[in-house]
Amino acid sequence: MFQISRNSDFSFSSYINTISWTVEILSHSLPIMLCLYLFTIASLVCIAIAQQHNPELIVNGTANDG
């Protein structure tokens, strides 16, 4: 009986440890993910602005000042 009880406690403890470990990993990686997300958005905005000012830039890969 005691062994079964101890096993169930252990599995529950292991489950809690897994959750806390996952939360810890996410909390550490969240700022990095956020920075990458913002960097991606900024890059897309810059590309959109550049393409709007000079449509040939993205197509040819060269700036055509004309």
CHARMM-style PDB file with segment names, atoms N, HN, CA, C and O in Angstrom:
ATOM      1  N   MET     1       0.846  -1.204   0.000  1.00  0.00      PROA
ATOM      2  CA  MET     1       0.000   0.000   0.000  1.00  0.00      PROA
ATOM      3  C   MET     1       0.879   1.252   0.000  1.00  0.00      PROA
ATOM      4  O   MET     1       0.671   2.176  -0.786  1.00  0.00      PROA
ATOM      5  N   PHE     2       1.862   1.260   0.897  1.00  0.00      PROA
ATOM      6  HN  PHE     2       2.031   0.509   1.535  1.00  0.00      PROA
ATOM      7  CA  PHE     2       2.717   2.442   1.012  1.00  0.00      PROA
ATOM      8  C   PHE     2       3.504   2.673  -0.287  1.00  0.00      PROA
ATOM      9  O   PHE     2       3.714   3.808  -0.714  1.00  0.00      PROA
ATOM     10  N   GLN     3       3.931   1.555  -0.901  1.00  0.00      PROA
ATOM     11  HN  GLN     3       3.760   0.633  -0.555  1.00  0.00      PROA
ATOM     12  CA  GLN     3       4.698   1.666  -2.145  1.00  0.00      PROA
ATOM     13  C   GLN     3       3.844   2.277  -3.262  1.00  0.00      PROA
ATOM     14  O   GLN     3       4.319   3.121  -4.022  1.00  0.00      PROA
ATOM     15  N   ILE     4       2.589   1.848  -3.356  1.00  0.00      PROA
ATOM     16  HN  ILE     4       2.202   1.163  -2.739  1.00  0.00      PROA
ATOM     17  CA  ILE     4       1.681   2.375  -4.381  1.00  0.00      PROA
ATOM     18  C   ILE     4       1.459   3.876  -4.157  1.00  0.00      PROA
ATOM     19  O   ILE     4       1.514   4.679  -5.088  1.00  0.00      PROA
ATOM     20  N   SER     5       1.205   4.225  -2.891  1.00  0.00      PROA
ATOM     21  HN  SER     5       1.159   3.572  -2.134  1.00  0.00      PROA
ATOM     22  CA  SER     5       0.984   5.628  -2.544  1.00  0.00      PROA
ATOM     23  C   SER     5       2.219   6.463  -2.895  1.00  0.00      PROA
ATOM     24  O   SER     5       2.116   7.565  -3.433  1.00  0.00      PROA
ATOM     25  N   ARG     6       3.374   5.910  -2.579  1.00  0.00      PROA
ATOM     26  HN  ARG     6       3.458   5.015  -2.142  1.00  0.00      PROA
ATOM     27  CA  ARG     6       4.617   6.624  -2.849  1.00  0.00      PROA
ATOM     28  C   ARG     6       4.814   6.792  -4.357  1.00  0.00      PROA
ATOM     29  O   ARG     6       5.280   7.836  -4.813  1.00  0.00      PROA
ATOM     30  N   ASN     7       4.460   5.768  -5.122  1.00  0.00      PROA
ATOM     31  HN  ASN     7       4.082   4.920  -4.752  1.00  0.00      PROA
ATOM     32  CA  ASN     7       4.582   5.856  -6.570  1.00  0.00      PROA
ATOM     33  C   ASN     7       3.674   6.934  -7.145  1.00  0.00      PROA
ATOM     34  O   ASN     7       4.089   7.706  -8.008  1.00  0.00      PROA
ATOM     35  N   SER     8       2.438   6.985  -6.667  1.00  0.00      PROA
ATOM     36  HN  SER     8       2.101   6.357  -5.966  1.00  0.00      PROA
ATOM     37  CA  SER     8       1.509   7.984  -7.185  1.00  0.00      PROA
ATOM     38  C   SER     8       1.980   9.391  -6.815  1.00  0.00      PROA
ATOM     39  O   SER     8       1.864  10.320  -7.614  1.00  0.00      PROA
ATOM     40  N   ASP     9       2.514   9.544  -5.597  1.00  0.00      PROA
ATOM     41  HN  ASP     9       2.609   8.789  -4.947  1.00  0.00      PROA
ATOM     42  CA  ASP     9       3.073  10.833  -5.203  1.00  0.00      PROA
ATOM     43  C   ASP     9       4.244  11.209  -6.102  1.00  0.00      PROA
ATOM     44  O   ASP     9       4.393  12.363  -6.504  1.00  0.00      PROA
ATOM     45  N   PHE    10       5.062  10.221  -6.408  1.00  0.00      PROA
ATOM     46  HN  PHE    10       4.941   9.284  -6.082  1.00  0.00      PROA
ATOM     47  CA  PHE    10       6.236  10.482  -7.232  1.00  0.00      PROA
ATOM     48  C   PHE    10       5.819  10.922  -8.636  1.00  0.00      PROA
ATOM     49  O   PHE    10       6.390  11.863  -9.189  1.00  0.00      PROA
ATOM     50  N   SER    11       4.827  10.245  -9.209  1.00  0.00      PROA
ATOM     51  HN  SER    11       4.364   9.482  -8.760  1.00  0.00      PROA
ATOM     52  CA  SER    11       4.404  10.598 -10.559  1.00  0.00      PROA
ATOM     53  C   SER    11       3.781  11.999 -10.569  1.00  0.00      PROA
ATOM     54  O   SER    11       3.981  12.768 -11.508  1.00  0.00      PROA
ATOM     55  N   PHE    12       3.030  12.316  -9.520  1.00  0.00      PROA
ATOM     56  HN  PHE    12       2.868  11.691  -8.757  1.00  0.00      PROA
ATOM     57  CA  PHE    12       2.440  13.650  -9.421  1.00  0.00      PROA
ATOM     58  C   PHE    12       3.536  14.704  -9.284  1.00  0.00      PROA
ATOM     59  O   PHE    12       3.482  15.756  -9.922  1.00  0.00      PROA
ATOM     60  N   SER    13       4.523  14.415  -8.452  1.00  0.00      PROA
ATOM     61  HN  SER    13       4.568  13.561  -7.933  1.00  0.00      PROA
ATOM     62  CA  SER    13       5.655  15.328  -8.268  1.00  0.00      PROA
ATOM     63  C   SER    13       6.418  15.499  -9.576  1.00  0.00      PROA
ATOM     64  O   SER    13       6.830  16.606  -9.922  1.00  0.00      PROA
ATOM     65  N   SER    14       6.601  14.407 -10.291  1.00  0.00      PROA
ATOM     66  HN  SER    14       6.266  13.508 -10.009  1.00  0.00      PROA
ATOM     67  CA  SER    14       7.288  14.455 -11.578  1.00  0.00      PROA
ATOM     68  C   SER    14       6.496  15.295 -12.579  1.00  0.00      PROA
ATOM     69  O   SER    14       7.071  16.052 -13.362  1.00  0.00      PROA
ATOM     70  N   TYR    15       5.173  15.153 -12.543  1.00  0.00      PROA
ATOM     71  HN  TYR    15       4.706  14.538 -11.907  1.00  0.00      PROA
ATOM     72  CA  TYR    15       4.289  15.933 -13.413  1.00  0.00      PROA
ATOM     73  C   TYR    15       4.428  17.426 -13.112  1.00  0.00      PROA
ATOM     74  O   TYR    15       4.538  18.242 -14.026  1.00  0.00      PROA
ATOM     75  N   ILE    16       4.420  17.776 -11.823  1.00  0.00      PROA
ATOM     76  HN  ILE    16       4.331  17.112 -11.080  1.00  0.00      PROA
ATOM     77  CA  ILE    16       4.582  19.175 -11.407  1.00  0.00      PROA
ATOM     78  C   ILE    16       5.952  19.697 -11.829  1.00  0.00      PROA
ATOM     79  O   ILE    16       6.071  20.828 -12.301  1.00  0.00      PROA
ATOM     80  N   ASN    17       6.985  18.876 -11.658  1.00  0.00      PROA
ATOM     81  HN  ASN    17       6.889  17.958 -11.274  1.00  0.00      PROA
ATOM     82  CA  ASN    17       8.329  19.281 -12.064  1.00  0.00      PROA
ATOM     83  C   ASN    17       8.394  19.540 -13.564  1.00  0.00      PROA
ATOM     84  O   ASN    17       9.034  20.495 -14.005  1.00  0.00      PROA
ATOM     85  N   THR    18       7.733  18.691 -14.346  1.00  0.00      PROA
ATOM     86  HN  THR    18       7.213  17.916 -13.987  1.00  0.00      PROA
ATOM     87  CA  THR    18       7.711  18.871 -15.795  1.00  0.00      PROA
ATOM     88  C   THR    18       7.039  20.182 -16.162  1.00  0.00      PROA
ATOM     89  O   THR    18       7.523  20.911 -17.029  1.00  0.00      PROA
ATOM     90  N   ILE    19       5.916  20.489 -15.502  1.00  0.00      PROA
ATOM     91  HN  ILE    19       5.522  19.897 -14.798  1.00  0.00      PROA
ATOM     92  CA  ILE    19       5.204  21.741 -15.768  1.00  0.00      PROA
ATOM     93  C   ILE    19       6.077  22.939 -15.409  1.00  0.00      PROA
ATOM     94  O   ILE    19       6.191  23.883 -16.191  1.00  0.00      PROA
ATOM     95  N   SER    20       6.689  22.904 -14.234  1.00  0.00      PROA
ATOM     96  HN  SER    20       6.596  22.137 -13.598  1.00  0.00      PROA
ATOM     97  CA  SER    20       7.519  24.037 -13.808  1.00  0.00      PROA
ATOM     98  C   SER    20       8.727  24.195 -14.730  1.00  0.00      PROA
ATOM     99  O   SER    20       9.143  25.316 -15.023  1.00  0.00      PROA
ATOM    100  N   TRP    21       9.291  23.071 -15.189  1.00  0.00      PROA
ATOM    101  HN  TRP    21       8.953  22.161 -14.951  1.00  0.00      PROA
ATOM    102  CA  TRP    21      10.425  23.109 -16.117  1.00  0.00      PROA
ATOM    103  C   TRP    21       9.995  23.735 -17.442  1.00  0.00      PROA
ATOM    104  O   TRP    21      10.711  24.564 -18.003  1.00  0.00      PROA
ATOM    105  N   THR    22       8.819  23.335 -17.941  1.00  0.00      PROA
ATOM    106  HN  THR    22       8.237  22.662 -17.486  1.00  0.00      PROA
ATOM    107  CA  THR    22       8.297  23.895 -19.187  1.00  0.00      PROA
ATOM    108  C   THR    22       8.060  25.389 -19.048  1.00  0.00      PROA
ATOM    109  O   THR    22       8.423  26.161 -19.935  1.00  0.00      PROA
ATOM    110  N   VAL    23       7.452  25.802 -17.940  1.00  0.00      PROA
ATOM    111  HN  VAL    23       7.157  25.174 -17.219  1.00  0.00      PROA
ATOM    112  CA  VAL    23       7.193  27.225 -17.701  1.00  0.00      PROA
ATOM    113  C   VAL    23       8.505  27.999 -17.636  1.00  0.00      PROA
ATOM    114  O   VAL    23       8.615  29.103 -18.168  1.00  0.00      PROA
ATOM    115  N   GLU    24       9.505  27.401 -16.972  1.00  0.00      PROA
ATOM    116  HN  GLU    24       9.416  26.504 -16.540  1.00  0.00      PROA
ATOM    117  CA  GLU    24      10.807  28.061 -16.857  1.00  0.00      PROA
ATOM    118  C   GLU    24      11.453  28.230 -18.228  1.00  0.00      PROA
ATOM    119  O   GLU    24      11.976  29.300 -18.541  1.00  0.00      PROA
ATOM    120  N   ILE    25      11.419  27.186 -19.042  1.00  0.00      PROA
ATOM    121  HN  ILE    25      10.994  26.317 -18.788  1.00  0.00      PROA
ATOM    122  CA  ILE    25      11.982  27.260 -20.397  1.00  0.00      PROA
ATOM    123  C   ILE    25      11.253  28.326 -21.212  1.00  0.00      PROA
ATOM    124  O   ILE    25      11.884  29.132 -21.896  1.00  0.00      PROA
ATOM    125  N   LEU    26       9.923  28.327 -21.135  1.00  0.00      PROA
ATOM    126  HN  LEU    26       9.410  27.672 -20.580  1.00  0.00      PROA
ATOM    127  CA  LEU    26       9.140  29.310 -21.884  1.00  0.00      PROA
ATOM    128  C   LEU    26       9.436  30.724 -21.417  1.00  0.00      PROA
ATOM    129  O   LEU    26       9.550  31.637 -22.235  1.00  0.00      PROA
ATOM    130  N   SER    27       9.560  30.914 -20.111  1.00  0.00      PROA
ATOM    131  HN  SER    27       9.468  30.173 -19.446  1.00  0.00      PROA
ATOM    132  CA  SER    27       9.813  32.256 -19.587  1.00  0.00      PROA
ATOM    133  C   SER    27      11.192  32.750 -20.011  1.00  0.00      PROA
ATOM    134  O   SER    27      11.390  33.952 -20.190  1.00  0.00      PROA
ATOM    135  N   HSD    28      12.146  31.834 -20.172  1.00  0.00      PROA
ATOM    136  HN  HSD    28      11.985  30.858 -20.027  1.00  0.00      PROA
ATOM    137  CA  HSD    28      13.473  32.241 -20.638  1.00  0.00      PROA
ATOM    138  C   HSD    28      13.478  32.491 -22.139  1.00  0.00      PROA
ATOM    139  O   HSD    28      14.170  33.396 -22.607  1.00  0.00      PROA
ATOM    140  N   SER    29      12.729  31.716 -22.896  1.00  0.00      PROA
ATOM    141  HN  SER    29      12.168  30.981 -22.516  1.00  0.00      PROA
ATOM    142  CA  SER    29      12.760  31.846 -24.352  1.00  0.00      PROA
ATOM    143  C   SER    29      11.792  32.910 -24.862  1.00  0.00      PROA
ATOM    144  O   SER    29      11.895  33.342 -26.010  1.00  0.00      PROA
ATOM    145  N   LEU    30      10.855  33.332 -24.019  1.00  0.00      PROA
ATOM    146  HN  LEU    30      10.771  32.981 -23.086  1.00  0.00      PROA
ATOM    147  CA  LEU    30       9.858  34.308 -24.461  1.00  0.00      PROA
ATOM    148  C   LEU    30      10.471  35.631 -24.905  1.00  0.00      PROA
ATOM    149  O   LEU    30      10.096  36.129 -25.967  1.00  0.00      PROA
ATOM    150  N   PRO    31      11.399  36.230 -24.147  1.00  0.00      PROA
ATOM    151  CA  PRO    31      12.005  37.480 -24.627  1.00  0.00      PROA
ATOM    152  C   PRO    31      12.728  37.310 -25.958  1.00  0.00      PROA
ATOM    153  O   PRO    31      12.690  38.203 -26.804  1.00  0.00      PROA
ATOM    154  N   ILE    32      13.391  36.162 -26.149  1.00  0.00      PROA
ATOM    155  HN  ILE    32      13.422  35.436 -25.461  1.00  0.00      PROA
ATOM    156  CA  ILE    32      14.100  35.895 -27.400  1.00  0.00      PROA
ATOM    157  C   ILE    32      13.097  35.781 -28.540  1.00  0.00      PROA
ATOM    158  O   ILE    32      13.305  36.341 -29.616  1.00  0.00      PROA
ATOM    159  N   MET    33      11.998  35.046 -28.299  1.00  0.00      PROA
ATOM    160  HN  MET    33      11.829  34.590 -27.425  1.00  0.00      PROA
ATOM    161  CA  MET    33      10.958  34.901 -29.311  1.00  0.00      PROA
ATOM    162  C   MET    33      10.360  36.253 -29.659  1.00  0.00      PROA
ATOM    163  O   MET    33      10.119  36.553 -30.828  1.00  0.00      PROA
ATOM    164  N   LEU    34      10.121  37.069 -28.634  1.00  0.00      PROA
ATOM    165  HN  LEU    34      10.316  36.825 -27.684  1.00  0.00      PROA
ATOM    166  CA  LEU    34       9.540  38.390 -28.845  1.00  0.00      PROA
ATOM    167  C   LEU    34      10.478  39.259 -29.671  1.00  0.00      PROA
ATOM    168  O   LEU    34      10.034  39.958 -30.583  1.00  0.00      PROA
ATOM    169  N   CYS    35      11.772  39.220 -29.359  1.00  0.00      PROA
ATOM    170  HN  CYS    35      12.133  38.653 -28.619  1.00  0.00      PROA
ATOM    171  CA  CYS    35      12.754  39.991 -30.130  1.00  0.00      PROA
ATOM    172  C   CYS    35      12.790  39.530 -31.583  1.00  0.00      PROA
ATOM    173  O   CYS    35      12.825  40.355 -32.496  1.00  0.00      PROA
ATOM    174  N   LEU    36      12.780  38.213 -31.801  1.00  0.00      PROA
ATOM    175  HN  LEU    36      12.751  37.543 -31.059  1.00  0.00      PROA
ATOM    176  CA  LEU    36      12.783  37.695 -33.167  1.00  0.00      PROA
ATOM    177  C   LEU    36      11.521  38.111 -33.913  1.00  0.00      PROA
ATOM    178  O   LEU    36      11.577  38.460 -35.092  1.00  0.00      PROA
ATOM    179  N   TYR    37      10.385  38.072 -33.223  1.00  0.00      PROA
ATOM    180  HN  TYR    37      10.340  37.788 -32.265  1.00  0.00      PROA
ATOM    181  CA  TYR    37       9.112  38.466 -33.819  1.00  0.00      PROA
ATOM    182  C   TYR    37       9.137  39.936 -34.221  1.00  0.00      PROA
ATOM    183  O   TYR    37       8.761  40.288 -35.339  1.00  0.00      PROA
ATOM    184  N   LEU    38       9.583  40.793 -33.298  1.00  0.00      PROA
ATOM    185  HN  LEU    38       9.888  40.507 -32.390  1.00  0.00      PROA
ATOM    186  CA  LEU    38       9.655  42.225 -33.589  1.00  0.00      PROA
ATOM    187  C   LEU    38      10.654  42.508 -34.702  1.00  0.00      PROA
ATOM    188  O   LEU    38      10.410  43.367 -35.549  1.00  0.00      PROA
ATOM    189  N   PHE    39      11.781  41.792 -34.710  1.00  0.00      PROA
ATOM    190  HN  PHE    39      11.980  41.094 -34.022  1.00  0.00      PROA
ATOM    191  CA  PHE    39      12.776  41.961 -35.760  1.00  0.00      PROA
ATOM    192  C   PHE    39      12.193  41.574 -37.118  1.00  0.00      PROA
ATOM    193  O   PHE    39      12.431  42.256 -38.115  1.00  0.00      PROA
ATOM    194  N   THR    40      11.432  40.482 -37.156  1.00  0.00      PROA
ATOM    195  HN  THR    40      11.239  39.928 -36.346  1.00  0.00      PROA
ATOM    196  CA  THR    40      10.799  40.042 -38.396  1.00  0.00      PROA
ATOM    197  C   THR    40       9.802  41.075 -38.891  1.00  0.00      PROA
ATOM    198  O   THR    40       9.790  41.413 -40.075  1.00  0.00      PROA
ATOM    199  N   ILE    41       8.957  41.584 -37.984  1.00  0.00      PROA
ATOM    200  HN  ILE    41       8.966  41.310 -37.022  1.00  0.00      PROA
ATOM    201  CA  ILE    41       7.984  42.614 -38.351  1.00  0.00      PROA
ATOM    202  C   ILE    41       8.700  43.852 -38.880  1.00  0.00      PROA
ATOM    203  O   ILE    41       8.304  44.409 -39.904  1.00  0.00      PROA
ATOM    204  N   ALA    42       9.754  44.284 -38.186  1.00  0.00      PROA
ATOM    205  HN  ALA    42      10.075  43.832 -37.354  1.00  0.00      PROA
ATOM    206  CA  ALA    42      10.506  45.468 -38.613  1.00  0.00      PROA
ATOM    207  C   ALA    42      11.122  45.246 -39.991  1.00  0.00      PROA
ATOM    208  O   ALA    42      11.113  46.151 -40.826  1.00  0.00      PROA
ATOM    209  N   SER    43      11.653  44.058 -40.233  1.00  0.00      PROA
ATOM    210  HN  SER    43      11.660  43.323 -39.555  1.00  0.00      PROA
ATOM    211  CA  SER    43      12.246  43.750 -41.534  1.00  0.00      PROA
ATOM    212  C   SER    43      11.201  43.809 -42.636  1.00  0.00      PROA
ATOM    213  O   SER    43      11.441  44.377 -43.701  1.00  0.00      PROA
ATOM    214  N   LEU    44      10.035  43.216 -42.374  1.00  0.00      PROA
ATOM    215  HN  LEU    44       9.840  42.754 -41.509  1.00  0.00      PROA
ATOM    216  CA  LEU    44       8.963  43.237 -43.372  1.00  0.00      PROA
ATOM    217  C   LEU    44       8.505  44.660 -43.657  1.00  0.00      PROA
ATOM    218  O   LEU    44       8.245  45.012 -44.807  1.00  0.00      PROA
ATOM    219  N   VAL    45       8.406  45.476 -42.615  1.00  0.00      PROA
ATOM    220  HN  VAL    45       8.617  45.190 -41.680  1.00  0.00      PROA
ATOM    221  CA  VAL    45       8.005  46.876 -42.790  1.00  0.00      PROA
ATOM    222  C   VAL    45       9.050  47.621 -43.612  1.00  0.00      PROA
ATOM    223  O   VAL    45       8.703  48.385 -44.513  1.00  0.00      PROA
ATOM    224  N   CYS    46      10.323  47.404 -43.309  1.00  0.00      PROA
ATOM    225  HN  CYS    46      10.606  46.783 -42.577  1.00  0.00      PROA
ATOM    226  CA  CYS    46      11.395  48.059 -44.065  1.00  0.00      PROA
ATOM    227  C   CYS    46      11.371  47.641 -45.527  1.00  0.00      PROA
ATOM    228  O   CYS    46      11.536  48.476 -46.416  1.00  0.00      PROA
ATOM    229  N   ILE    47      11.166  46.352 -45.780  1.00  0.00      PROA
ATOM    230  HN  ILE    47      11.032  45.673 -45.058  1.00  0.00      PROA
ATOM    231  CA  ILE    47      11.093  45.858 -47.157  1.00  0.00      PROA
ATOM    232  C   ILE    47       9.897  46.475 -47.873  1.00  0.00      PROA
ATOM    233  O   ILE    47      10.000  46.873 -49.033  1.00  0.00      PROA
ATOM    234  N   ALA    48       8.764  46.553 -47.182  1.00  0.00      PROA
ATOM    235  HN  ALA    48       8.680  46.229 -46.239  1.00  0.00      PROA
ATOM    236  CA  ALA    48       7.561  47.134 -47.784  1.00  0.00      PROA
ATOM    237  C   ALA    48       7.781  48.607 -48.125  1.00  0.00      PROA
ATOM    238  O   ALA    48       7.390  49.066 -49.198  1.00  0.00      PROA
ATOM    239  N   ILE    49       8.405  49.343 -47.211  1.00  0.00      PROA
ATOM    240  HN  ILE    49       8.723  48.970 -46.339  1.00  0.00      PROA
ATOM    241  CA  ILE    49       8.681  50.765 -47.462  1.00  0.00      PROA
ATOM    242  C   ILE    49       9.648  50.919 -48.634  1.00  0.00      PROA
ATOM    243  O   ILE    49       9.441  51.757 -49.512  1.00  0.00      PROA
ATOM    244  N   ALA    50      10.700  50.108 -48.642  1.00  0.00      PROA
ATOM    245  HN  ALA    50      10.868  49.428 -47.928  1.00  0.00      PROA
ATOM    246  CA  ALA    50      11.685  50.177 -49.724  1.00  0.00      PROA
ATOM    247  C   ALA    50      11.043  49.835 -51.064  1.00  0.00      PROA
ATOM    248  O   ALA    50      11.332  50.470 -52.078  1.00  0.00      PROA
ATOM    249  N   GLN    51      10.180  48.841 -51.066  1.00  0.00      PROA
ATOM    250  HN  GLN    51       9.945  48.324 -50.243  1.00  0.00      PROA
ATOM    251  CA  GLN    51       9.524  48.433 -52.305  1.00  0.00      PROA
ATOM    252  C   GLN    51       8.546  49.506 -52.772  1.00  0.00      PROA
ATOM    253  O   GLN    51       8.377  49.716 -53.974  1.00  0.00      PROA
ATOM    254  N   GLN    52       7.909  50.177 -51.833  1.00  0.00      PROA
ATOM    255  HN  GLN    52       8.046  50.007 -50.857  1.00  0.00      PROA
ATOM    256  CA  GLN    52       6.963  51.227 -52.176  1.00  0.00      PROA
ATOM    257  C   GLN    52       7.696  52.410 -52.817  1.00  0.00      PROA
ATOM    258  O   GLN    52       7.216  52.997 -53.787  1.00  0.00      PROA
ATOM    259  N   HSD    53       8.855  52.749 -52.268  1.00  0.00      PROA
ATOM    260  HN  HSD    53       9.245  52.273 -51.480  1.00  0.00      PROA
ATOM    261  CA  HSD    53       9.634  53.864 -52.807  1.00  0.00      PROA
ATOM    262  C   HSD    53      10.315  53.488 -54.112  1.00  0.00      PROA
ATOM    263  O   HSD    53      10.495  54.335 -54.986  1.00  0.00      PROA
ATOM    264  N   ASN    54      10.694  52.226 -54.250  1.00  0.00      PROA
ATOM    265  HN  ASN    54      10.547  51.537 -53.539  1.00  0.00      PROA
ATOM    266  CA  ASN    54      11.425  51.792 -55.430  1.00  0.00      PROA
ATOM    267  C   ASN    54      11.030  50.353 -55.765  1.00  0.00      PROA
ATOM    268  O   ASN    54      11.673  49.418 -55.288  1.00  0.00      PROA
ATOM    269  N   PRO    55       9.993  50.158 -56.570  1.00  0.00      PROA
ATOM    270  CA  PRO    55       9.484  48.804 -56.857  1.00  0.00      PROA
ATOM    271  C   PRO    55      10.518  47.900 -57.526  1.00  0.00      PROA
ATOM    272  O   PRO    55      10.431  46.678 -57.403  1.00  0.00      PROA
ATOM    273  N   GLU    56      11.491  48.474 -58.230  1.00  0.00      PROA
ATOM    274  HN  GLU    56      11.561  49.466 -58.330  1.00  0.00      PROA
ATOM    275  CA  GLU    56      12.497  47.659 -58.910  1.00  0.00      PROA
ATOM    276  C   GLU    56      13.473  47.022 -57.928  1.00  0.00      PROA
ATOM    277  O   GLU    56      14.142  46.042 -58.258  1.00  0.00      PROA
ATOM    278  N   LEU    57      13.553  47.577 -56.729  1.00  0.00      PROA
ATOM    279  HN  LEU    57      13.010  48.373 -56.462  1.00  0.00      PROA
ATOM    280  CA  LEU    57      14.556  47.147 -55.752  1.00  0.00      PROA
ATOM    281  C   LEU    57      14.417  45.663 -55.416  1.00  0.00      PROA
ATOM    282  O   LEU    57      15.399  44.921 -55.442  1.00  0.00      PROA
ATOM    283  N   ILE    58      13.206  45.239 -55.105  1.00  0.00      PROA
ATOM    284  HN  ILE    58      12.408  45.842 -55.084  1.00  0.00      PROA
ATOM    285  CA  ILE    58      12.990  43.860 -54.674  1.00  0.00      PROA
ATOM    286  C   ILE    58      13.034  42.914 -55.873  1.00  0.00      PROA
ATOM    287  O   ILE    58      13.550  41.801 -55.772  1.00  0.00      PROA
ATOM    288  N   VAL    59      12.493  43.357 -57.005  1.00  0.00      PROA
ATOM    289  HN  VAL    59      12.073  44.261 -57.087  1.00  0.00      PROA
ATOM    290  CA  VAL    59      12.393  42.480 -58.171  1.00  0.00      PROA
ATOM    291  C   VAL    59      13.775  42.171 -58.733  1.00  0.00      PROA
ATOM    292  O   VAL    59      14.113  41.009 -58.957  1.00  0.00      PROA
ATOM    293  N   ASN    60      14.575  43.213 -58.960  1.00  0.00      PROA
ATOM    294  HN  ASN    60      14.301  44.157 -58.778  1.00  0.00      PROA
ATOM    295  CA  ASN    60      15.879  43.019 -59.594  1.00  0.00      PROA
ATOM    296  C   ASN    60      16.995  42.805 -58.593  1.00  0.00      PROA
ATOM    297  O   ASN    60      18.046  42.262 -58.933  1.00  0.00      PROA
ATOM    298  N   GLY    61      16.772  43.228 -57.360  1.00  0.00      PROA
ATOM    299  HN  GLY    61      15.918  43.669 -57.083  1.00  0.00      PROA
ATOM    300  CA  GLY    61      17.822  43.138 -56.367  1.00  0.00      PROA
ATOM    301  C   GLY    61      18.808  44.281 -56.475  1.00  0.00      PROA
ATOM    302  O   GLY    61      19.825  44.291 -55.781  1.00  0.00      PROA
ATOM    303  N   THR    62      18.519  45.254 -57.344  1.00  0.00      PROA
ATOM    304  HN  THR    62      17.692  45.247 -57.907  1.00  0.00      PROA
ATOM    305  CA  THR    62      19.390  46.428 -57.478  1.00  0.00      PROA
ATOM    306  C   THR    62      18.539  47.674 -57.409  1.00  0.00      PROA
ATOM    307  O   THR    62      17.394  47.679 -57.861  1.00  0.00      PROA
ATOM    308  N   ALA    63      19.093  48.730 -56.844  1.00  0.00      PROA
ATOM    309  HN  ALA    63      20.023  48.726 -56.477  1.00  0.00      PROA
ATOM    310  CA  ALA    63      18.366  49.993 -56.766  1.00  0.00      PROA
ATOM    311  C   ALA    63      18.500  50.720 -58.098  1.00  0.00      PROA
ATOM    312  O   ALA    63      19.594  50.835 -58.650  1.00  0.00      PROA
ATOM    313  N   ASN    64      17.372  51.208 -58.604  1.00  0.00      PROA
ATOM    314  HN  ASN    64      16.483  51.114 -58.156  1.00  0.00      PROA
ATOM    315  CA  ASN    64      17.379  51.948 -59.866  1.00  0.00      PROA
ATOM    316  C   ASN    64      16.953  53.373 -59.566  1.00  0.00      PROA
ATOM    317  O   ASN    64      15.762  53.667 -59.467  1.00  0.00      PROA
ATOM    318  N   ASP    65      17.934  54.258 -59.422  1.00  0.00      PROA
ATOM    319  HN  ASP    65      18.902  54.019 -59.502  1.00  0.00      PROA
ATOM    320  CA  ASP    65      17.620  55.640 -59.070  1.00  0.00      PROA
ATOM    321  C   ASP    65      17.086  56.413 -60.263  1.00  0.00      PROA
ATOM    322  O   ASP    65      16.440  57.447 -60.089  1.00  0.00      PROA
ATOM    323  N   GLY    66      17.345  55.928 -61.474  1.00  0.00      PROA
ATOM    324  HN  GLY    66      17.870  55.088 -61.615  1.00  0.00      PROA
ATOM    325  CA  GLY    66      16.804  56.541 -62.673  1.00  0.00      PROA
ATOM    326  C   GLY    66      17.489  57.839 -62.999  1.00  0.00      PROA
ATOM    327  OT1 GLY    66      17.145  58.486 -63.989  1.00  0.00      PROA
TER     328      GLY     66
END
